[in-house]
């Protein structure tokens, strides 16, 4: 019997580039032994609804779009406790998760890697009752992704985020909060907070720190304190650019934490609006989803690739 695949794609992601490659992608899937059901997303959260309802009926769910589309499908699968592996063909403006996984930017190669690859487990974050694939964040610039116009994203790509973000640098808002975890307890005013499982955030590498593994059961956490002087602001910038230590940035690794604020904070989950919350409980769901990756491709960010750990 042929294996069954559900292929969900966002026709608007990344200048709609999938439209010219769709037939070739489907040809690769069919020749790879799959009976394919295709679903182009119709609106925001449509991918979530389809994955939640249908994923359990298939041997593989493949998603093509940006990180927000991937988030919808993974969230839908986890919502019903489904164990169906996923494949990912990146087609967004930034594609942080694909960069971290070393997934090919060439759509046809990514499709080939899916049908020829094997599943590998990776960690997903739980954010109260929601989920995120690679980042939950608040504060400076974090609303840029979901507020930047989709047409602007498609035309300018990553530059659209930069243009939108530079308009906010002189209007910094801070939040008075507490951060509680086994590894650290923080208190004070912060302008930015990030809980991530990625080597790239907003297209910027090394922002999440060294030794990032995507399946080790822990997040990389960063909180930036409110600068009171120009010197403190310069310290923050220098640390982000060069990695210099500063008391203005708190960074650590943890498997779970709680963030409590005196007012509601707007959060972003994988570049999409995650609601406003006064308290959030965040937990790492270790090895909760499987993704298809090439057998022979070296991805040092994944511990459970036996082909890598035995040869390195």
Helices and strands as residue ranges (DSSP letters): E 3-9, G 13-20, H 22-31, E 34-40, H 46-54, G 55-57, E 60-65, H 67-79, E 85-90, H 96-101, H 107-116, E 118-127, E 130-132, E 135-139, H 144-147, H 150-156, H 158-166, E 175-180, E 185-196, E 200-201, E 204-205, E 219-225, H 230-242, E 249-254, E 256-269, E 272-293, H 306-309
